Amino acid sequence: MSNKKMMHTRGLVTAVDTIGFADVVMDRKQGCTGCGSKKTDNCKTCLSGSKIQAKVINKKNARKGDIVSVSLSTSKILKGAAVLYLIPVAGLLIGVFTGQGFHDVLSISDTLVTIILGFVGLAMGFYLVRLISEHMNSDQDMMPFISRIIYSGSNTAKSDMKTKAQTCAGCR
């Protein structure tokens, strides 16, 4: 895994279980850094509710209260995005093009058949995404993992992380 490009973010371990997983809370700092929002009420991503909680693989045996680096392969992120966005669009297009050939068979207008089969194709695309995402969720290679323990249970480190998670430089 060292040769692959990885996405890394920091988080606070809030819980661990006995089967090798940990719950980690991460902030959405990327949403704050580029928003260009002045000191107004327009900034919604910097509010305290903009945290992400995820179940990650605990490869480093992190404990509750540890600040960790969470990693995921960028190719896995792109694969997930492709499944989420491209399959429904492909279903819509297949439905539309199929509908154009069926208007004579069904004896209704070309536009109506195209719209109906387009929606049917879109719905089938979303159903296929659901099936694929269930398979991807069970695949541990697709899950983020703890790649490094940054601070191990230090009270100072925990309070620094909580302060950083609650503060957005662009909004205050």
Secondary structure as UniProt FT lines:
FT   TURN            2..3
FT   STRAND          6..16
FT   TURN            18..19
FT   STRAND          21..27
FT   HELIX           29..33
FT   TURN            41..42
FT   TURN            45..46
FT   TURN            48..49
FT   STRAND          51..57
FT   TURN            59..60
FT   TURN            64..65
FT   STRAND          67..73
FT   HELIX           74..106
FT   HELIX           110..138
FT   HELIX           140..142
FT   STRAND          145..151
FT   HELIX           155..166
FT   TURN            169..171
//
